C-alpha cells in the first residue's frame, strides 16, 4: 500500500477529518449512517460493486463506485486515496450497515486532533449477551496474536471503526488484502512505532450486519492464521529495528 497514494504531512493545526464508508449491498442503511454523522462532516462512500448502485443525496457526500465487488481492502484504499486528494489528513472508517454508530464520529475526531500521528482504534464492549459467541472468540484469538507479535495490549483488534492518519499509513508496507488487510495494518503500524489509541464503542450486531457479513469462516480464518504464524515467527527472531524497516518506507 505504500505507493497507493501520496500525502503531504500536515501541521497539527491543519488536521482535516472525513468519514469513509465502504459499502456493498447496504442500500437500506448507508444513507442513515451518512445522515447520522455530525453536521458538517464530509463523507466518502465507496460502493464496492453493489447489486443496486448506492445513491446518497447530500452535498457533504461523495460516492466512488466499483463496477464489480473488489473487497473491503480495495474499498478502503480507494477511499484513502480520495480523502487525500480532497485535502483531508485523516479518515474515520465506519461500516455502512449501522454496526458503527455514526454519532460517535466526534470521539474519534477529538482523539485524532489530540494525537494526529496515531491510529485511533474502536474497542467494543463484548460483555453483552447480544455478541455472537463466534465473534467473541475470534476477537480474543486476534487480540492474543496481536499482543504476542507487537507487545501492544489492545482490547479489540477486529473493530473496523478507526481513524487513520493518511500520511502515516501511506508509508506502511502492507501486502495482504481481504480481511487480513486491516489486521496487517495494525501490526505494521505497531512495528513502525505508531501509537494505537483505543476509543470505547458499543458492540452492535444487527440482523443486517450479520446477514451482510462477507466473512468466510474457513478461508478467511486460514489466511488470518497463516499471517499470524508468519508475524509471530518474525517477532521472535528479528529485532525491532528490522521489523520497523520491513514495515514502513522511510
C-alpha positions in Angstrom: 0.0 0.0 0.0 2.9 2.3 0.5 2.8 3.6 -3.1 -1.0 3.6 -3.5 -1.4 7.3 -2.6 0.8 10.2 -1.6 0.0 12.6 1.2 1.9 15.6 2.4 2.5 15.8 6.2 0.1 18.4 7.8 0.7 20.5 10.9 -1.3 19.8 14.0 -3.5 22.9 13.3 -4.2 21.6 9.8 -5.9 18.4 10.8 -8.9 17.8 8.5 -11.0 14.7 9.1 -13.6 13.0 6.9 -15.7 9.9 7.2 -15.0 6.9 5.0 -17.9 4.3 4.5 -17.2 1.2 2.4 -20.4 -0.2 1.2 -21.6 -3.4 -0.5 -25.3 -4.1 -0.8 -26.1 -1.8 2.2 -28.6 0.5 0.4 -31.1 0.2 3.2 -28.7 1.5 5.9 -25.9 3.6 4.3 -28.0 6.8 4.0 -28.9 6.6 7.7 -25.2 6.2 8.5 -24.2 9.3 6.5 -27.1 11.3 7.9 -26.1 10.3 11.4 -22.7 11.9 11.2 -22.2 15.2 13.0 -23.2 18.3 11.0 -20.5 19.5 8.7 -18.8 16.1 8.3 -17.9 15.2 4.7 -18.4 11.5 3.9 -16.8 9.4 1.2 -18.9 6.3 0.4 -17.2 3.6 -1.6 -19.8 1.5 -3.4 -18.0 -1.8 -3.8 -19.9 -3.2 -6.7 -23.4 -3.3 -5.1 -26.2 -5.0 -7.0 -28.1 -1.8 -6.8 -25.8 1.3 -7.1 -25.7 3.4 -3.9 -27.1 6.9 -4.1 -26.7 9.4 -1.3 -28.3 12.8 -1.9 -26.1 15.2 0.1 -23.6 17.9 -0.9 -21.5 16.6 2.0 -21.1 13.2 0.5 -19.0 11.9 -2.4 -19.6 8.4 -3.9 -17.0 6.2 -5.6 -18.2 3.2 -7.5 -16.5 -0.1 -8.4 -18.2 -1.9 -11.3 -17.7 -5.2 -9.5 -17.0 -6.2 -6.0 -13.3 -5.9 -5.1 -13.5 -6.4 -1.3 -13.1 -4.1 1.7 -9.4 -3.7 1.4 -9.6 -2.2 -2.1 -12.6 0.0 -1.0 -10.5 1.3 1.9 -7.5 2.0 -0.3 -9.7 3.9 -2.8 -11.3 5.9 0.0 -7.9 6.8 1.5 -6.7 8.0 -1.9 -9.9 10.0 -2.5 -9.7 11.6 1.0 -6.1 12.6 0.4 -6.9 14.0 -3.0 -9.6 16.1 -1.3 -7.1 17.5 1.2 -8.1 15.5 4.2 -5.4 14.4 6.6 -7.4 11.8 8.4 -10.2 9.4 7.6 -12.6 7.7 10.1 -13.7 4.4 8.6 -17.0 3.0 9.7 -19.3 0.3 8.3 -22.3 1.0 6.2 -24.6 -1.5 7.9 -25.2 0.5 11.1 -22.9 -1.6 13.2 -20.7 1.5 14.0 -22.8 4.4 15.5 -22.1 7.4 13.4 -22.8 9.8 16.3 -19.5 8.6 17.8 -17.5 10.1 14.9 -16.7 13.1 17.2 -14.9 10.8 19.7 -12.5 9.6 17.0 -12.1 13.1 15.6 -11.2 14.6 19.0 -8.7 11.8 19.7 -7.1 12.3 16.3 -6.8 16.1 16.8 -5.0 15.4 20.1 -2.9 12.6 18.7 -2.5 13.4 14.9 0.1 10.7 14.3 -1.8 7.8 15.9 -4.3 5.3 14.7 -7.5 5.7 16.8 -9.0 2.3 17.2 -12.5 1.5 18.3 -12.6 -1.0 21.1 -16.0 -2.7 21.6 -17.6 -3.8 24.8 -18.1 -7.6 24.4 -19.7 -8.2 27.8 -23.3 -8.0 26.4 -25.3 -11.1 25.6 -26.1 -9.9 22.1 -22.5 -10.6 21.0 -22.4 -13.8 19.0 -20.0 -16.4 20.7 -18.1 -16.9 17.5 -17.3 -13.2 17.2 -16.2 -13.0 20.8 -13.9 -16.0 20.3 -12.4 -14.6 17.1 -11.7 -11.3 18.8 -9.9 -12.9 21.7 -7.9 -15.0 19.2 -6.9 -12.0 17.2 -6.1 -10.0 20.3 -3.8 -12.7 21.6 -1.7 -12.9 18.4 -1.5 -9.1 18.1 -0.2 -8.8 21.7 2.3 -11.7 21.1 3.6 -10.1 17.9 3.8 -6.4 19.0 3.7 -6.4 22.8 0.8 -4.0 22.5 -2.3 -4.8 24.5 -5.3 -3.7 22.5 -8.7 -4.8 23.7 -10.2 -5.1 20.2 -8.1 -5.8 17.1 -11.0 -6.5 14.8 -13.2 -3.5 15.1 -13.3 -1.6 11.8 -14.3 1.7 13.4 -11.0 3.5 13.2 -9.4 6.9 12.4 -6.4 6.7 10.2 -3.7 9.4 9.7 -3.4 9.2 6.0 0.2 10.4 5.6 1.4 7.8 8.2 -0.4 4.8 6.8 0.5 5.7 3.2 4.1 4.6 4.1 3.2 1.3 5.7 4.3 -1.8 3.7 1.1 -3.8 3.6 1.0 -6.7 1.2 -2.2 -8.5 2.1 -5.8 -7.8 1.0 -9.2 -9.1 2.1 -9.9 -9.4 5.8 -6.2 -9.6 6.6 -5.6 -6.0 5.3 -6.7 -4.2 8.4 -5.1 -6.7 10.7 -1.8 -6.4 8.9 -2.0 -2.6 9.0 -2.3 -2.7 12.8 0.8 -5.0 13.2 2.9 -3.0 10.7 1.8 0.3 12.4 2.9 -1.1 15.8 6.2 -2.3 14.4 6.7 1.1 12.8 6.4 2.7 16.2 3.0 4.3 15.6 0.8 4.8 18.7 -2.6 3.0 18.6 -5.1 4.7 20.9 -8.3 2.9 22.0 -11.7 4.6 22.0 -14.6 2.7 23.6 -17.6 1.9 21.3 -20.6 -0.4 21.8 -20.7 -3.8 20.3 -23.7 -3.6 17.9 -24.8 -6.7 16.0 -27.9 -6.2 13.9 -29.7 -8.6 11.7 -28.5 -6.5 8.7 -24.8 -6.6 9.9 -24.9 -10.4 10.4 -26.8 -11.1 7.2 -24.5 -8.9 5.1 -21.2 -10.1 6.6 -18.8 -11.2 3.9 -16.6 -13.1 6.3 -15.8 -16.7 5.1 -15.1 -18.7 8.2 -12.9 -21.4 6.8 -11.0 -19.5 4.0 -10.5 -16.2 5.9 -9.6 -17.9 9.2 -7.0 -19.9 7.3 -5.5 -16.8 5.7 -5.6 -15.0 9.1 -3.8 -17.9 10.8 -1.1 -18.1 8.2 -0.4 -14.3 8.5 -0.2 -14.6 12.3 2.1 -17.6 12.1 4.4 -15.6 9.9 4.3 -12.5 12.0 4.8 -14.4 15.3 7.9 -16.1 13.9 9.2 -12.7 12.7 8.6 -11.1 16.1 10.6 -13.9 17.7 13.7 -13.9 15.5 14.0 -10.3 14.3 15.0 -7.2 16.3 12.5 -4.4 16.5 14.6 -2.1 14.2 14.4 -4.7 11.5 10.7 -5.1 11.9 10.4 -1.4 11.6 12.4 -1.3 8.4 10.3 -4.1 7.0 7.1 -2.2 7.9 7.5 1.4 6.8 9.1 3.3 4.0 11.4 5.9 5.5 
